[in-house]
Amino acid sequence: MSFIRRFTTNYMRAAIYGTMSLIQWLSIIVGRTSLIAAAVVLLLAASCYLIAGLKGQGFVGSKTLGGQGVAQMIV
């Protein structure tokens, strides 16, 4: 968890999730396994962060994951 917290913008998160997804896809080349589910989910996460970045939406951390939380952003 602390590794992902270092990436504080949508573009940085999209890049790291995209990289992890690519690693999963490349490992599937060797042999088809259940890792395809992880690759798909990571690719979906990367796509969502990329879309948010392109739309200009700011990154908001979740208190569940140890961030500042959405409630503090509203107040």
PDB file of N, CA, C, O and CB in Angstrom:
ATOM      1  N   MET A   1       0.806  -1.192   0.000  1.00  0.00           N
ATOM      2  CA  MET A   1       0.000   0.000   0.000  1.00  0.00           C
ATOM      3  C   MET A   1       0.856   1.265   0.000  1.00  0.00           C
ATOM      4  O   MET A   1       0.537   2.212  -0.720  1.00  0.00           O
ATOM      5  CB  MET A   1      -0.920  -0.007   1.188  1.00  0.00           C
ATOM      6  N   SER A   2       1.911   1.307   0.770  1.00  0.00           N
ATOM      7  CA  SER A   2       2.705   2.532   0.860  1.00  0.00           C
ATOM      8  C   SER A   2       3.388   2.843  -0.474  1.00  0.00           C
ATOM      9  O   SER A   2       3.682   4.004  -0.755  1.00  0.00           O
ATOM     10  CB  SER A   2       3.755   2.406   1.976  1.00  0.00           C
ATOM     11  N   PHE A   3       3.640   1.833  -1.290  1.00  0.00           N
ATOM     12  CA  PHE A   3       4.253   2.061  -2.600  1.00  0.00           C
ATOM     13  C   PHE A   3       3.328   2.887  -3.479  1.00  0.00           C
ATOM     14  O   PHE A   3       3.774   3.853  -4.098  1.00  0.00           O
ATOM     15  CB  PHE A   3       4.587   0.724  -3.287  1.00  0.00           C
ATOM     16  N   ILE A   4       2.063   2.536  -3.549  1.00  0.00           N
ATOM     17  CA  ILE A   4       1.100   3.228  -4.396  1.00  0.00           C
ATOM     18  C   ILE A   4       0.833   4.640  -3.893  1.00  0.00           C
ATOM     19  O   ILE A   4       0.545   5.527  -4.697  1.00  0.00           O
ATOM     20  CB  ILE A   4      -0.202   2.445  -4.464  1.00  0.00           C
ATOM     21  N   ARG A   5       0.919   4.872  -2.597  1.00  0.00           N
ATOM     22  CA  ARG A   5       0.657   6.213  -2.037  1.00  0.00           C
ATOM     23  C   ARG A   5       1.653   7.256  -2.523  1.00  0.00           C
ATOM     24  O   ARG A   5       1.374   8.453  -2.446  1.00  0.00           O
ATOM     25  CB  ARG A   5       0.691   6.161  -0.518  1.00  0.00           C
ATOM     26  N   ARG A   6       2.793   6.831  -3.015  1.00  0.00           N
ATOM     27  CA  ARG A   6       3.796   7.777  -3.515  1.00  0.00           C
ATOM     28  C   ARG A   6       3.343   8.452  -4.800  1.00  0.00           C
ATOM     29  O   ARG A   6       3.850   9.520  -5.146  1.00  0.00           O
ATOM     30  CB  ARG A   6       5.121   7.066  -3.749  1.00  0.00           C
ATOM     31  N   PHE A   7       2.418   7.862  -5.497  1.00  0.00           N
ATOM     32  CA  PHE A   7       1.959   8.384  -6.781  1.00  0.00           C
ATOM     33  C   PHE A   7       0.710   9.220  -6.545  1.00  0.00           C
ATOM     34  O   PHE A   7      -0.370   8.684  -6.297  1.00  0.00           O
ATOM     35  CB  PHE A   7       1.676   7.231  -7.793  1.00  0.00           C
ATOM     36  N   THR A   8       0.867  10.545  -6.625  1.00  0.00           N
ATOM     37  CA  THR A   8      -0.185  11.443  -6.150  1.00  0.00           C
ATOM     38  C   THR A   8      -0.974  12.147  -7.240  1.00  0.00           C
ATOM     39  O   THR A   8      -1.820  12.984  -6.927  1.00  0.00           O
ATOM     40  CB  THR A   8       0.409  12.457  -5.273  1.00  0.00           C
ATOM     41  N   THR A   9      -0.729  11.841  -8.502  1.00  0.00           N
ATOM     42  CA  THR A   9      -1.538  12.437  -9.572  1.00  0.00           C
ATOM     43  C   THR A   9      -2.181  11.322 -10.381  1.00  0.00           C
ATOM     44  O   THR A   9      -1.753  10.169 -10.337  1.00  0.00           O
ATOM     45  CB  THR A   9      -0.673  13.358 -10.491  1.00  0.00           C
ATOM     46  N   ASN A  10      -3.209  11.690 -11.113  1.00  0.00           N
ATOM     47  CA  ASN A  10      -3.908  10.700 -11.937  1.00  0.00           C
ATOM     48  C   ASN A  10      -2.989  10.110 -12.999  1.00  0.00           C
ATOM     49  O   ASN A  10      -3.043   8.910 -13.269  1.00  0.00           O
ATOM     50  CB  ASN A  10      -5.132  11.330 -12.601  1.00  0.00           C
ATOM     51  N   TYR A  11      -2.148  10.942 -13.600  1.00  0.00           N
ATOM     52  CA  TYR A  11      -1.254  10.447 -14.648  1.00  0.00           C
ATOM     53  C   TYR A  11      -0.202   9.481 -14.090  1.00  0.00           C
ATOM     54  O   TYR A  11       0.132   8.477 -14.719  1.00  0.00           O
ATOM     55  CB  TYR A  11      -0.564  11.621 -15.344  1.00  0.00           C
ATOM     56  N   MET A  12       0.305   9.800 -12.911  1.00  0.00           N
ATOM     57  CA  MET A  12       1.288   8.906 -12.294  1.00  0.00           C
ATOM     58  C   MET A  12       0.648   7.574 -11.924  1.00  0.00           C
ATOM     59  O   MET A  12       1.255   6.518 -12.103  1.00  0.00           O
ATOM     60  CB  MET A  12       1.908   9.561 -11.047  1.00  0.00           C
ATOM     61  N   ARG A  13      -0.572   7.624 -11.409  1.00  0.00           N
ATOM     62  CA  ARG A  13      -1.271   6.380 -11.073  1.00  0.00           C
ATOM     63  C   ARG A  13      -1.578   5.582 -12.337  1.00  0.00           C
ATOM     64  O   ARG A  13      -1.430   4.360 -12.349  1.00  0.00           O
ATOM     65  CB  ARG A  13      -2.574   6.680 -10.302  1.00  0.00           C
ATOM     66  N   ALA A  14      -2.002   6.260 -13.394  1.00  0.00           N
ATOM     67  CA  ALA A  14      -2.279   5.566 -14.656  1.00  0.00           C
ATOM     68  C   ALA A  14      -1.025   4.869 -15.167  1.00  0.00           C
ATOM     69  O   ALA A  14      -1.087   3.739 -15.651  1.00  0.00           O
ATOM     70  CB  ALA A  14      -2.809   6.554 -15.718  1.00  0.00           C
ATOM     71  N   ALA A  15       0.115   5.549 -15.056  1.00  0.00           N
ATOM     72  CA  ALA A  15       1.370   4.968 -15.537  1.00  0.00           C
ATOM     73  C   ALA A  15       1.761   3.735 -14.732  1.00  0.00           C
ATOM     74  O   ALA A  15       2.165   2.726 -15.310  1.00  0.00           O
ATOM     75  CB  ALA A  15       2.491   6.004 -15.476  1.00  0.00           C
ATOM     76  N   ILE A  16       1.646   3.799 -13.409  1.00  0.00           N
ATOM     77  CA  ILE A  16       2.079   2.652 -12.597  1.00  0.00           C
ATOM     78  C   ILE A  16       1.135   1.471 -12.777  1.00  0.00           C
ATOM     79  O   ILE A  16       1.583   0.330 -12.884  1.00  0.00           O
ATOM     80  CB  ILE A  16       2.155   3.040 -11.109  1.00  0.00           C
ATOM     81  N   TYR A  17      -0.178   1.739 -12.813  1.00  0.00           N
ATOM     82  CA  TYR A  17      -1.126   0.643 -13.032  1.00  0.00           C
ATOM     83  C   TYR A  17      -0.981   0.073 -14.438  1.00  0.00           C
ATOM     84  O   TYR A  17      -1.113  -1.135 -14.630  1.00  0.00           O
ATOM     85  CB  TYR A  17      -2.567   1.124 -12.803  1.00  0.00           C
ATOM     86  N   GLY A  18      -0.712   0.925 -15.420  1.00  0.00           N
ATOM     87  CA  GLY A  18      -0.479   0.450 -16.782  1.00  0.00           C
ATOM     88  C   GLY A  18       0.755  -0.429 -16.871  1.00  0.00           C
ATOM     89  O   GLY A  18       0.756  -1.445 -17.565  1.00  0.00           O
ATOM     90  N   THR A  19       1.805  -0.034 -16.164  1.00  0.00           N
ATOM     91  CA  THR A  19       3.041  -0.832 -16.141  1.00  0.00           C
ATOM     92  C   THR A  19       2.810  -2.186 -15.483  1.00  0.00           C
ATOM     93  O   THR A  19       3.266  -3.216 -15.981  1.00  0.00           O
ATOM     94  CB  THR A  19       4.156  -0.076 -15.402  1.00  0.00           C
ATOM     95  N   MET A  20       2.097  -2.176 -14.358  1.00  0.00           N
ATOM     96  CA  MET A  20       1.810  -3.456 -13.693  1.00  0.00           C
ATOM     97  C   MET A  20       0.941  -4.349 -14.569  1.00  0.00           C
ATOM     98  O   MET A  20       1.121  -5.566 -14.602  1.00  0.00           O
ATOM     99  CB  MET A  20       1.117  -3.217 -12.341  1.00  0.00           C
ATOM    100  N   SER A  21      -0.009  -3.732 -15.283  1.00  0.00           N
ATOM    101  CA  SER A  21      -0.855  -4.506 -16.191  1.00  0.00           C
ATOM    102  C   SER A  21      -0.021  -5.113 -17.322  1.00  0.00           C
ATOM    103  O   SER A  21      -0.206  -6.273 -17.689  1.00  0.00           O
ATOM    104  CB  SER A  21      -1.975  -3.619 -16.771  1.00  0.00           C
ATOM    105  N   LEU A  22       0.889  -4.319 -17.864  1.00  0.00           N
ATOM    106  CA  LEU A  22       1.757  -4.815 -18.942  1.00  0.00           C
ATOM    107  C   LEU A  22       2.578  -6.011 -18.477  1.00  0.00           C
ATOM    108  O   LEU A  22       2.733  -6.986 -19.213  1.00  0.00           O
ATOM    109  CB  LEU A  22       2.692  -3.698 -19.439  1.00  0.00           C
ATOM    110  N   ILE A  23       3.096  -5.939 -17.272  1.00  0.00           N
ATOM    111  CA  ILE A  23       3.863  -7.061 -16.722  1.00  0.00           C
ATOM    112  C   ILE A  23       2.996  -8.313 -16.639  1.00  0.00           C
ATOM    113  O   ILE A  23       3.448  -9.412 -16.958  1.00  0.00           O
ATOM    114  CB  ILE A  23       4.420  -6.706 -15.329  1.00  0.00           C
ATOM    115  N   GLN A  24       1.743  -8.137 -16.206  1.00  0.00           N
ATOM    116  CA  GLN A  24       0.831  -9.286 -16.130  1.00  0.00           C
ATOM    117  C   GLN A  24       0.553  -9.847 -17.520  1.00  0.00           C
ATOM    118  O   GLN A  24       0.575 -11.063 -17.710  1.00  0.00           O
ATOM    119  CB  GLN A  24      -0.493  -8.885 -15.447  1.00  0.00           C
ATOM    120  N   TRP A  25       0.291  -8.973 -18.495  1.00  0.00           N
ATOM    121  CA  TRP A  25       0.023  -9.439 -19.860  1.00  0.00           C
ATOM    122  C   TRP A  25       1.223 -10.199 -20.423  1.00  0.00           C
ATOM    123  O   TRP A  25       1.066 -11.225 -21.086  1.00  0.00           O
ATOM    124  CB  TRP A  25      -0.326  -8.251 -20.776  1.00  0.00           C
ATOM    125  N   LEU A  26       2.431  -9.681 -20.150  1.00  0.00           N
ATOM    126  CA  LEU A  26       3.628 -10.366 -20.648  1.00  0.00           C
ATOM    127  C   LEU A  26       3.816 -11.723 -19.990  1.00  0.00           C
ATOM    128  O   LEU A  26       4.306 -12.654 -20.629  1.00  0.00           O
ATOM    129  CB  LEU A  26       4.863  -9.509 -20.416  1.00  0.00           C
ATOM    130  N   SER A  27       3.433 -11.851 -18.719  1.00  0.00           N
ATOM    131  CA  SER A  27       3.562 -13.148 -18.054  1.00  0.00           C
ATOM    132  C   SER A  27       2.551 -14.157 -18.596  1.00  0.00           C
ATOM    133  O   SER A  27       2.774 -15.365 -18.521  1.00  0.00           O
ATOM    134  CB  SER A  27       3.382 -12.989 -16.542  1.00  0.00           C
ATOM    135  N   ILE A  28       1.451 -13.665 -19.135  1.00  0.00           N
ATOM    136  CA  ILE A  28       0.440 -14.556 -19.711  1.00  0.00           C
ATOM    137  C   ILE A  28       0.929 -15.172 -21.017  1.00  0.00           C
ATOM    138  O   ILE A  28       0.452 -16.231 -21.424  1.00  0.00           O
ATOM    139  CB  ILE A  28      -0.872 -13.796 -19.949  1.00  0.00           C
ATOM    140  N   ILE A  29       1.883 -14.508 -21.676  1.00  0.00           N
ATOM    141  CA  ILE A  29       2.423 -15.034 -22.934  1.00  0.00           C
ATOM    142  C   ILE A  29       3.043 -16.412 -22.704  1.00  0.00           C
ATOM    143  O   ILE A  29       2.923 -17.302 -23.546  1.00  0.00           O
ATOM    144  CB  ILE A  29       3.475 -14.061 -23.529  1.00  0.00           C
ATOM    145  N   VAL A  30       3.703 -16.580 -21.567  1.00  0.00           N
ATOM    146  CA  VAL A  30       4.363 -17.851 -21.245  1.00  0.00           C
ATOM    147  C   VAL A  30       3.332 -18.967 -21.130  1.00  0.00           C
ATOM    148  O   VAL A  30       3.540 -20.071 -21.633  1.00  0.00           O
ATOM    149  CB  VAL A  30       5.172 -17.731 -19.933  1.00  0.00           C
ATOM    150  N   GLY A  31       2.241 -18.675 -20.474  1.00  0.00           N
ATOM    151  CA  GLY A  31       1.178 -19.663 -20.313  1.00  0.00           C
ATOM    152  C   GLY A  31      -0.070 -18.996 -19.764  1.00  0.00           C
ATOM    153  O   GLY A  31       0.007 -18.140 -18.882  1.00  0.00           O
ATOM    154  N   ARG A  32      -1.204 -19.388 -20.282  1.00  0.00           N
ATOM    155  CA  ARG A  32      -2.451 -18.781 -19.829  1.00  0.00           C
ATOM    156  C   ARG A  32      -2.789 -19.264 -18.425  1.00  0.00           C
ATOM    157  O   ARG A  32      -2.910 -20.461 -18.162  1.00  0.00           O
ATOM    158  CB  ARG A  32      -3.600 -19.106 -20.801  1.00  0.00           C
ATOM    159  N   THR A  33      -2.935 -18.292 -17.538  1.00  0.00           N
ATOM    160  CA  THR A  33      -3.289 -18.601 -16.154  1.00  0.00           C
ATOM    161  C   THR A  33      -4.368 -17.626 -15.695  1.00  0.00           C
ATOM    162  O   THR A  33      -4.877 -16.825 -16.479  1.00  0.00           O
ATOM    163  CB  THR A  33      -2.038 -18.529 -15.221  1.00  0.00           C
ATOM    164  N   SER A  34      -4.698 -17.708 -14.436  1.00  0.00           N
ATOM    165  CA  SER A  34      -5.698 -16.808 -13.881  1.00  0.00           C
ATOM    166  C   SER A  34      -5.165 -15.385 -13.729  1.00  0.00           C
ATOM    167  O   SER A  34      -5.906 -14.494 -13.314  1.00  0.00           O
ATOM    168  CB  SER A  34      -6.174 -17.328 -12.540  1.00  0.00           C
ATOM    169  N   LEU A  35      -3.905 -15.159 -14.053  1.00  0.00           N
ATOM    170  CA  LEU A  35      -3.340 -13.810 -14.001  1.00  0.00           C
ATOM    171  C   LEU A  35      -4.009 -12.873 -14.998  1.00  0.00           C
ATOM    172  O   LEU A  35      -3.854 -11.655 -14.909  1.00  0.00           O
ATOM    173  CB  LEU A  35      -1.846 -13.858 -14.266  1.00  0.00           C
ATOM    174  N   ILE A  36      -4.745 -13.432 -15.937  1.00  0.00           N
ATOM    175  CA  ILE A  36      -5.461 -12.589 -16.891  1.00  0.00           C
ATOM    176  C   ILE A  36      -6.478 -11.702 -16.172  1.00  0.00           C
ATOM    177  O   ILE A  36      -6.739 -10.582 -16.613  1.00  0.00           O
ATOM    178  CB  ILE A  36      -6.164 -13.456 -17.952  1.00  0.00           C
ATOM    179  N   ALA A  37      -7.049 -12.186 -15.078  1.00  0.00           N
ATOM    180  CA  ALA A  37      -8.003 -11.374 -14.313  1.00  0.00           C
ATOM    181  C   ALA A  37      -7.290 -10.167 -13.704  1.00  0.00           C
ATOM    182  O   ALA A  37      -7.818  -9.056 -13.738  1.00  0.00           O
ATOM    183  CB  ALA A  37      -8.680 -12.221 -13.200  1.00  0.00           C
ATOM    184  N   ALA A  38      -6.112 -10.373 -13.155  1.00  0.00           N
ATOM    185  CA  ALA A  38      -5.335  -9.265 -12.593  1.00  0.00           C
ATOM    186  C   ALA A  38      -4.946  -8.271 -13.679  1.00  0.00           C
ATOM    187  O   ALA A  38      -4.997  -7.059 -13.465  1.00  0.00           O
ATOM    188  CB  ALA A  38      -4.079  -9.792 -11.886  1.00  0.00           C
ATOM    189  N   ALA A  39      -4.559  -8.778 -14.833  1.00  0.00           N
ATOM    190  CA  ALA A  39      -4.171  -7.901 -15.941  1.00  0.00           C
ATOM    191  C   ALA A  39      -5.337  -7.034 -16.390  1.00  0.00           C
ATOM    192  O   ALA A  39      -5.162  -5.846 -16.660  1.00  0.00           O
ATOM    193  CB  ALA A  39      -3.651  -8.726 -17.118  1.00  0.00           C
ATOM    194  N   VAL A  40      -6.509  -7.613 -16.470  1.00  0.00           N
ATOM    195  CA  VAL A  40      -7.700  -6.865 -16.902  1.00  0.00           C
ATOM    196  C   VAL A  40      -8.067  -5.797 -15.874  1.00  0.00           C
ATOM    197  O   VAL A  40      -8.352  -4.658 -16.244  1.00  0.00           O
ATOM    198  CB  VAL A  40      -8.895  -7.822 -17.122  1.00  0.00           C
ATOM    199  N   VAL A  41      -8.064  -6.151 -14.591  1.00  0.00           N
ATOM    200  CA  VAL A  41      -8.418  -5.191 -13.537  1.00  0.00           C
ATOM    201  C   VAL A  41      -7.403  -4.051 -13.479  1.00  0.00           C
ATOM    202  O   VAL A  41      -7.790  -2.890 -13.344  1.00  0.00           O
ATOM    203  CB  VAL A  41      -8.500  -5.897 -12.168  1.00  0.00           C
ATOM    204  N   LEU A  42      -6.118  -4.365 -13.579  1.00  0.00           N
ATOM    205  CA  LEU A  42      -5.097  -3.318 -13.568  1.00  0.00           C
ATOM    206  C   LEU A  42      -5.217  -2.414 -14.792  1.00  0.00           C
ATOM    207  O   LEU A  42      -5.011  -1.204 -14.688  1.00  0.00           O
ATOM    208  CB  LEU A  42      -3.700  -3.941 -13.511  1.00  0.00           C
ATOM    209  N   LEU A  43      -5.544  -2.977 -15.933  1.00  0.00           N
ATOM    210  CA  LEU A  43      -5.737  -2.182 -17.141  1.00  0.00           C
ATOM    211  C   LEU A  43      -6.953  -1.273 -16.992  1.00  0.00           C
ATOM    212  O   LEU A  43      -6.925  -0.124 -17.431  1.00  0.00           O
ATOM    213  CB  LEU A  43      -5.897  -3.095 -18.368  1.00  0.00           C
ATOM    214  N   LEU A  44      -8.010  -1.775 -16.382  1.00  0.00           N
ATOM    215  CA  LEU A  44      -9.200  -0.963 -16.132  1.00  0.00           C
ATOM    216  C   LEU A  44      -8.871   0.201 -15.187  1.00  0.00           C
ATOM    217  O   LEU A  44      -9.296   1.332 -15.422  1.00  0.00           O
ATOM    218  CB  LEU A  44     -10.331  -1.834 -15.538  1.00  0.00           C
ATOM    219  N   ALA A  45      -8.123  -0.078 -14.132  1.00  0.00           N
ATOM    220  CA  ALA A  45      -7.728   0.974 -13.195  1.00  0.00           C
ATOM    221  C   ALA A  45      -6.879   2.032 -13.896  1.00  0.00           C
ATOM    222  O   ALA A  45      -7.091   3.228 -13.695  1.00  0.00           O
ATOM    223  CB  ALA A  45      -6.956   0.376 -12.006  1.00  0.00           C
ATOM    224  N   ALA A  46      -5.925   1.604 -14.713  1.00  0.00           N
ATOM    225  CA  ALA A  46      -5.082   2.538 -15.446  1.00  0.00           C
ATOM    226  C   ALA A  46      -5.919   3.404 -16.383  1.00  0.00           C
ATOM    227  O   ALA A  46      -5.687   4.606 -16.504  1.00  0.00           O
ATOM    228  CB  ALA A  46      -4.011   1.783 -16.236  1.00  0.00           C
ATOM    229  N   SER A  47      -6.889   2.784 -17.040  1.00  0.00           N
ATOM    230  CA  SER A  47      -7.750   3.524 -17.964  1.00  0.00           C
ATOM    231  C   SER A  47      -8.579   4.568 -17.235  1.00  0.00           C
ATOM    232  O   SER A  47      -8.730   5.690 -17.718  1.00  0.00           O
ATOM    233  CB  SER A  47      -8.668   2.566 -18.717  1.00  0.00           C
ATOM    234  N   CYS A  48      -9.114   4.212 -16.082  1.00  0.00           N
ATOM    235  CA  CYS A  48      -9.925   5.156 -15.299  1.00  0.00           C
ATOM    236  C   CYS A  48      -9.091   6.341 -14.830  1.00  0.00           C
ATOM    237  O   CYS A  48      -9.546   7.482 -14.910  1.00  0.00           O
ATOM    238  CB  CYS A  48     -10.554   4.449 -14.089  1.00  0.00           C
ATOM    239  N   TYR A  49      -7.882   6.091 -14.344  1.00  0.00           N
ATOM    240  CA  TYR A  49      -7.010   7.184 -13.915  1.00  0.00           C
ATOM    241  C   TYR A  49      -6.598   8.058 -15.094  1.00  0.00           C
ATOM    242  O   TYR A  49      -6.502   9.277 -14.955  1.00  0.00           O
ATOM    243  CB  TYR A  49      -5.770   6.631 -13.216  1.00  0.00           C
ATOM    244  N   LEU A  50      -6.355   7.450 -16.250  1.00  0.00           N
ATOM    245  CA  LEU A  50      -5.990   8.218 -17.429  1.00  0.00           C
ATOM    246  C   LEU A  50      -7.146   9.101 -17.880  1.00  0.00           C
ATOM    247  O   LEU A  50      -6.940  10.271 -18.204  1.00  0.00           O
ATOM    248  CB  LEU A  50      -5.563   7.287 -18.559  1.00  0.00           C
ATOM    249  N   ILE A  51      -8.351   8.560 -17.905  1.00  0.00           N
ATOM    250  CA  ILE A  51      -9.529   9.341 -18.288  1.00  0.00           C
ATOM    251  C   ILE A  51      -9.736  10.503 -17.321  1.00  0.00           C
ATOM    252  O   ILE A  51     -10.033  11.620 -17.744  1.00  0.00           O
ATOM    253  CB  ILE A  51     -10.786   8.447 -18.325  1.00  0.00           C
ATOM    254  N   ALA A  52      -9.580  10.241 -16.029  1.00  0.00           N
ATOM    255  CA  ALA A  52      -9.727  11.303 -15.025  1.00  0.00           C
ATOM    256  C   ALA A  52      -8.687  12.399 -15.253  1.00  0.00           C
ATOM    257  O   ALA A  52      -8.990  13.586 -15.130  1.00  0.00           O
ATOM    258  CB  ALA A  52      -9.590  10.725 -13.593  1.00  0.00           C
ATOM    259  N   GLY A  53      -7.472  12.000 -15.583  1.00  0.00           N
ATOM    260  CA  GLY A  53      -6.427  12.982 -15.857  1.00  0.00           C
ATOM    261  C   GLY A  53      -6.735  13.812 -17.088  1.00  0.00           C
ATOM    262  O   GLY A  53      -6.530  15.025 -17.086  1.00  0.00           O
ATOM    263  N   LEU A  54      -7.222  13.173 -18.135  1.00  0.00           N
ATOM    264  CA  LEU A  54      -7.557  13.883 -19.368  1.00  0.00           C
ATOM    265  C   LEU A  54      -8.734  14.837 -19.169  1.00  0.00           C
ATOM    266  O   LEU A  54      -8.798  15.890 -19.803  1.00  0.00           O
ATOM    267  CB  LEU A  54      -7.879  12.886 -20.478  1.00  0.00           C
ATOM    268  N   LYS A  55      -9.652  14.472 -18.298  1.00  0.00           N
ATOM    269  CA  LYS A  55     -10.804  15.330 -18.014  1.00  0.00           C
ATOM    270  C   LYS A  55     -10.454  16.453 -17.051  1.00  0.00           C
ATOM    271  O   LYS A  55     -11.276  17.336 -16.805  1.00  0.00           O
ATOM    272  CB  LYS A  55     -11.945  14.507 -17.446  1.00  0.00           C
ATOM    273  N   GLY A  56      -9.249  16.430 -16.504  1.00  0.00           N
ATOM    274  CA  GLY A  56      -8.807  17.474 -15.598  1.00  0.00           C
ATOM    275  C   GLY A  56      -9.302  17.316 -14.172  1.00  0.00           C
ATOM    276  O   GLY A  56      -9.264  18.270 -13.395  1.00  0.00           O
ATOM    277  N   GLN A  57      -9.760  16.139 -13.821  1.00  0.00           N
ATOM    278  CA  GLN A  57     -10.225  15.903 -12.463  1.00  0.00           C
ATOM    279  C   GLN A  57      -9.022  15.749 -11.536  1.00  0.00           C
ATOM    280  O   GLN A  57      -8.053  15.065 -11.867  1.00  0.00           O
ATOM    281  CB  GLN A  57     -11.135  14.649 -12.401  1.00  0.00           C
ATOM    282  N   GLY A  58      -9.094  16.381 -10.396  1.00  0.00           N
ATOM    283  CA  GLY A  58      -8.001  16.301  -9.436  1.00  0.00           C
ATOM    284  C   GLY A  58      -8.008  14.968  -8.712  1.00  0.00           C
ATOM    285  O   GLY A  58      -9.057  14.346  -8.545  1.00  0.00           O
ATOM    286  N   PHE A  59      -6.836  14.536  -8.285  1.00  0.00           N
ATOM    287  CA  PHE A  59      -6.729  13.284  -7.542  1.00  0.00           C
ATOM    288  C   PHE A  59      -7.181  13.520  -6.106  1.00  0.00           C
ATOM    289  O   PHE A  59      -6.738  14.472  -5.463  1.00  0.00           O
ATOM    290  CB  PHE A  59      -5.275  12.730  -7.582  1.00  0.00           C
ATOM    291  N   VAL A  60      -8.058  12.661  -5.604  1.00  0.00           N
ATOM    292  CA  VAL A  60      -8.539  12.751  -4.230  1.00  0.00           C
ATOM    293  C   VAL A  60      -8.263  11.424  -3.555  1.00  0.00           C
ATOM    294  O   VAL A  60      -8.760  10.385  -3.988  1.00  0.00           O
ATOM    295  CB  VAL A  60     -10.060  13.108  -4.171  1.00  0.00           C
ATOM    296  N   GLY A  61      -7.472  11.457  -2.498  1.00  0.00           N
ATOM    297  CA  GLY A  61      -7.158  10.240  -1.752  1.00  0.00           C
ATOM    298  C   GLY A  61      -8.345   9.797  -0.918  1.00  0.00           C
ATOM    299  O   GLY A  61      -9.224  10.596  -0.594  1.00  0.00           O
ATOM    300  N   SER A  62      -8.362   8.548  -0.580  1.00  0.00           N
ATOM    301  CA  SER A  62      -9.433   7.975   0.227  1.00  0.00           C
ATOM    302  C   SER A  62      -8.938   7.769   1.652  1.00  0.00           C
ATOM    303  O   SER A  62      -7.823   7.290   1.860  1.00  0.00           O
ATOM    304  CB  SER A  62      -9.931   6.639  -0.378  1.00  0.00           C
ATOM    305  N   LYS A  63      -9.745   8.120   2.615  1.00  0.00           N
ATOM    306  CA  LYS A  63      -9.364   7.916   4.008  1.00  0.00           C
ATOM    307  C   LYS A  63      -9.234   6.417   4.301  1.00  0.00           C
ATOM    308  O   LYS A  63      -8.484   6.023   5.194  1.00  0.00           O
ATOM    309  CB  LYS A  63     -10.400   8.569   4.958  1.00  0.00           C
ATOM    310  N   THR A  64      -9.956   5.590   3.559  1.00  0.00           N
ATOM    311  CA  THR A  64      -9.882   4.143   3.720  1.00  0.00           C
ATOM    312  C   THR A  64      -8.462   3.643   3.464  1.00  0.00           C
ATOM    313  O   THR A  64      -7.996   2.706   4.112  1.00  0.00           O
ATOM    314  CB  THR A  64     -10.870   3.447   2.775  1.00  0.00           C
ATOM    315  N   LEU A  65      -7.789   4.274   2.521  1.00  0.00           N
ATOM    316  CA  LEU A  65      -6.436   3.863   2.146  1.00  0.00           C
ATOM    317  C   LEU A  65      -5.368   4.696   2.850  1.00  0.00           C
ATOM    318  O   LEU A  65      -4.188   4.609   2.508  1.00  0.00           O
ATOM    319  CB  LEU A  65      -6.258   3.967   0.638  1.00  0.00           C
ATOM    320  N   GLY A  66      -5.774   5.503   3.829  1.00  0.00           N
ATOM    321  CA  GLY A  66      -4.805   6.275   4.597  1.00  0.00           C
ATOM    322  C   GLY A  66      -4.565   7.675   4.073  1.00  0.00           C
ATOM    323  O   GLY A  66      -3.627   8.342   4.507  1.00  0.00           O
ATOM    324  N   GLY A  67      -5.401   8.138   3.141  1.00  0.00           N
ATOM    325  CA  GLY A  67      -5.242   9.496   2.609  1.00  0.00           C
ATOM    326  C   GLY A  67      -5.991  10.513   3.450  1.00  0.00           C
ATOM    327  O   GLY A  67      -6.451  10.213   4.552  1.00  0.00           O
ATOM    328  N   GLN A  68      -6.105  11.709   2.920  1.00  0.00           N
ATOM    329  CA  GLN A  68      -6.782  12.784   3.634  1.00  0.00           C
ATOM    330  C   GLN A  68      -8.278  12.566   3.717  1.00  0.00           C
ATOM    331  O   GLN A  68      -8.917  12.988   4.681  1.00  0.00           O
ATOM    332  CB  GLN A  68      -6.501  14.102   2.970  1.00  0.00           C
ATOM    333  N   GLY A  69      -8.834  11.921   2.732  1.00  0.00           N
ATOM    334  CA  GLY A  69     -10.258  11.639   2.755  1.00  0.00           C
ATOM    335  C   GLY A  69     -11.066  12.674   1.990  1.00  0.00           C
ATOM    336  O   GLY A  69     -10.686  13.842   1.901  1.00  0.00           O
ATOM    337  N   VAL A  70     -12.170  12.231   1.447  1.00  0.00           N
ATOM    338  CA  VAL A  70     -13.033  13.096   0.646  1.00  0.00           C
ATOM    339  C   VAL A  70     -13.773  14.082   1.551  1.00  0.00           C
ATOM    340  O   VAL A  70     -13.997  15.223   1.146  1.00  0.00           O
ATOM    341  CB  VAL A  70     -14.038  12.254  -0.175  1.00  0.00           C
ATOM    342  N   ALA A  71     -14.152  13.683   2.744  1.00  0.00           N
ATOM    343  CA  ALA A  71     -14.913  14.545   3.649  1.00  0.00           C
ATOM    344  C   ALA A  71     -14.143  15.816   3.974  1.00  0.00           C
ATOM    345  O   ALA A  71     -14.744  16.888   4.052  1.00  0.00           O
ATOM    346  CB  ALA A  71     -15.253  13.796   4.937  1.00  0.00           C
ATOM    347  N   GLN A  72     -12.850  15.728   4.163  1.00  0.00           N
ATOM    348  CA  GLN A  72     -12.059  16.918   4.460  1.00  0.00           C
ATOM    349  C   GLN A  72     -11.930  17.824   3.255  1.00  0.00           C
ATOM    350  O   GLN A  72     -11.742  19.031   3.407  1.00  0.00           O
ATOM    351  CB  GLN A  72     -10.689  16.526   4.952  1.00  0.00           C
ATOM    352  N   MET A  73     -12.026  17.268   2.067  1.00  0.00           N
ATOM    353  CA  MET A  73     -11.942  18.075   0.859  1.00  0.00           C
ATOM    354  C   MET A  73     -13.199  18.904   0.661  1.00  0.00           C
ATOM    355  O   MET A  73     -13.133  19.992   0.091  1.00  0.00           O
ATOM    356  CB  MET A  73     -11.705  17.189  -0.353  1.00  0.00           C
ATOM    357  N   ILE A  74     -14.347  18.410   1.122  1.00  0.00           N
ATOM    358  CA  ILE A  74     -15.616  19.088   0.946  1.00  0.00           C
ATOM    359  C   ILE A  74     -15.732  20.269   1.901  1.00  0.00           C
ATOM    360  O   ILE A  74     -16.238  21.329   1.529  1.00  0.00           O
ATOM    361  CB  ILE A  74     -16.772  18.118   1.158  1.00  0.00           C
ATOM    362  N   VAL A  75     -15.264  20.084   3.127  1.00  0.00           N
ATOM    363  CA  VAL A  75     -15.408  21.117   4.153  1.00  0.00           C
ATOM    364  C   VAL A  75     -14.535  22.290   3.919  1.00  0.00           C
ATOM    365  O   VAL A  75     -14.551  23.238   4.704  1.00  0.00           O
ATOM    366  CB  VAL A  75     -15.120  20.567   5.487  1.00  0.00           C
TER     367      VAL A  75
END
